[in-house]
Amino acid sequence: MTVATYQYVDLPDASVVTTRALLTARENITDTVVARAMMCIHGGAGFGKTLAVNTCLRELEPAEDVRKITFRARPTARAVRYELFTALDLAGEPPCHPSEFDRLLKTVLAERPRTFLVDEAQWLNGEAFEYFRYLWDEPSTQLAIIFVGGAGCHTVLRREPMLSSRVFIWQQFTRLTPRRFLR
């Protein structure tokens, strides 16, 4: 991934604990990447979604070109285009017109397989999710997309039939209880 994000693992004596959710995420992410599909990992804040996904995706590198995108506010399709431009490390200035921008992104995304981790996906609205679907639907692009977010992510994706029907795997993270942790 373009940015190291291991969250709390950099703390002294911290390490990742392999949980059932992490093992399931590893299987689901691997299947999604192989199928060049889309998946949604959702659940409450602090349940370990991002840590699990980052851990699993790191295992696929360097063979897999993984790009991470994080959104903080309700982005428009225009904002998604610019984030993709940056995440792909494209040179020069971004195109001014949407059709030119779309053509550039489709061309670059057709060059080789890539996986996008879209973190904080609960901030995406239907328009932003739809733009990812638009790129993914292009026959020449070779994308796997992993949306990671809170319940809002799941709700928006489920509400849109064209998006929901394209999600290969849905995985919900739940709170790790002391009983499950101590096993």
C-alpha positions in Angstrom: 0.0 0.0 0.0 1.2 3.5 -0.6 1.0 4.5 3.0 2.0 2.4 6.0 -1.0 2.1 8.3 -0.6 -0.5 11.0 -2.3 1.7 13.5 -1.5 0.5 17.1 1.1 -2.2 16.1 3.9 0.4 16.3 3.3 0.5 20.0 6.0 -1.3 22.1 5.1 -5.0 22.5 1.9 -4.7 20.4 1.1 -7.4 17.9 -1.9 -8.4 15.8 -4.0 -11.1 17.3 -5.4 -13.6 14.9 -9.2 -13.6 15.4 -11.9 -15.5 13.6 -12.9 -12.2 11.9 -9.3 -11.7 10.7 -9.1 -15.2 9.3 -12.4 -14.8 7.5 -11.3 -11.4 6.2 -8.1 -13.0 4.8 -10.1 -15.6 2.9 -12.7 -13.1 1.7 -10.1 -10.6 0.6 -8.1 -13.2 -1.2 -11.2 -14.5 -3.0 -12.2 -10.9 -3.9 -8.8 -10.1 -5.3 -8.6 -13.3 -7.4 -12.1 -12.7 -8.8 -11.4 -9.0 -9.4 -14.6 -8.3 -7.5 -15.9 -5.8 -5.0 -16.5 -6.5 -1.3 -17.8 -4.6 1.7 -16.4 -5.0 5.2 -18.5 -3.1 7.7 -19.1 -2.8 11.4 -18.8 -0.4 14.3 -15.9 1.9 15.1 -13.0 0.2 16.7 -14.0 -3.3 15.8 -10.7 -4.0 13.9 -11.9 -3.7 10.3 -9.1 -1.4 9.0 -6.4 -3.2 10.9 -7.6 -6.6 9.6 -7.8 -5.4 6.0 -4.4 -3.7 6.1 -2.8 -6.8 7.6 -4.4 -9.1 4.9 -3.5 -6.8 2.0 0.1 -6.5 3.1 0.3 -10.3 2.8 -0.6 -9.9 -0.9 2.1 -7.4 -1.7 4.3 -6.9 -3.7 2.6 -9.3 -6.1 -0.6 -7.2 -5.9 -0.7 -3.5 -6.6 -2.7 -2.2 -3.6 -3.8 1.4 -3.4 -5.4 3.0 -0.3 -8.0 5.8 -0.5 -9.6 7.3 2.6 -12.5 9.8 2.4 -13.4 12.1 5.2 -16.5 14.0 3.9 -19.3 13.2 1.5 -17.2 13.2 -1.7 -18.6 13.9 -5.2 -17.6 11.9 -8.3 -15.2 14.7 -9.0 -13.5 14.3 -5.6 -13.3 10.5 -6.2 -11.6 11.2 -9.6 -9.0 13.4 -7.9 -8.3 10.9 -5.1 -7.8 8.1 -7.7 -5.5 10.4 -9.6 -3.4 10.9 -6.5 -3.6 7.3 -5.3 -2.4 6.1 -8.7 0.6 8.5 -8.6 -0.2 9.9 -12.0 2.1 12.5 -13.3 1.1 16.0 -14.5 -2.1 17.9 -13.9 -5.5 16.1 -13.7 -7.7 16.7 -16.7 -10.3 19.5 -16.4 -13.2 17.8 -18.1 -14.9 14.7 -16.6 -15.0 12.7 -19.8 -11.2 13.2 -20.3 -10.6 12.3 -16.7 -12.7 9.2 -17.0 -10.8 8.1 -20.2 -7.5 8.6 -18.4 -8.5 6.6 -15.4 -9.9 3.8 -17.5 -6.8 3.6 -19.5 -4.5 3.5 -16.5 -6.7 1.0 -14.7 -6.6 -1.3 -17.7 -2.8 -1.5 -17.7 -2.5 -4.1 -14.9 -4.5 -5.6 -12.0 -5.0 -3.3 -9.0 -6.7 -3.5 -5.7 -8.3 -0.4 -4.1 -8.8 -0.3 -0.4 -11.5 2.4 0.1 -11.4 3.1 3.9 -13.9 5.1 5.8 -16.4 4.2 3.1 -19.3 5.2 5.4 -18.6 8.8 4.2 -19.4 7.8 0.6 -22.7 8.6 -0.9 -24.5 6.9 -3.7 -22.8 9.1 -6.3 -19.3 8.2 -5.1 -20.1 4.5 -4.9 -21.6 4.7 -8.3 -18.4 6.1 -9.7 -16.4 3.2 -8.4 -19.0 0.9 -9.9 -18.7 2.8 -13.2 -14.9 2.1 -13.3 -15.2 -1.4 -12.1 -17.9 -2.2 -14.8 -15.5 -1.1 -17.6 -14.5 -4.5 -19.2 -10.9 -3.4 -19.7 -10.2 -2.4 -16.1 -8.8 -5.0 -13.8 -10.0 -3.9 -10.4 -10.7 -5.4 -7.0 -12.3 -2.9 -4.7 -12.6 -3.4 -0.9 -14.9 -0.9 0.8 -14.3 -0.7 4.6 -16.6 1.4 6.7 -19.3 1.7 9.3 -22.9 0.7 9.0 -23.5 3.7 6.7 -21.4 2.1 4.1 -23.5 -1.1 4.2 -26.7 0.8 4.2 -25.9 3.0 1.1 -24.6 0.0 -0.9 -27.6 -2.2 0.0 -30.0 0.6 -1.0 -28.7 0.9 -4.5 -29.5 -2.3 -6.5 -26.9 -1.7 -9.2 -24.2 -1.4 -6.5 -25.5 -4.1 -4.2 -25.8 -6.7 -6.9 -22.1 -6.3 -7.8 -20.8 -6.8 -4.3 -19.2 -10.2 -4.2 -18.8 -10.6 -0.4 -20.3 -8.8 2.5 -18.5 -9.2 5.9 -19.7 -7.7 9.1 -17.3 -7.1 12.0 -18.7 -7.3 15.5 -17.3 -6.4 18.8 -14.8 -8.8 20.1 -16.1 -10.0 23.5 -13.7 -11.0 26.4 -15.0 -14.5 26.1 -14.0 -14.8 22.4 -10.7 -13.0 23.0 -9.5 -15.3 25.8 -9.9 -18.5 23.8 
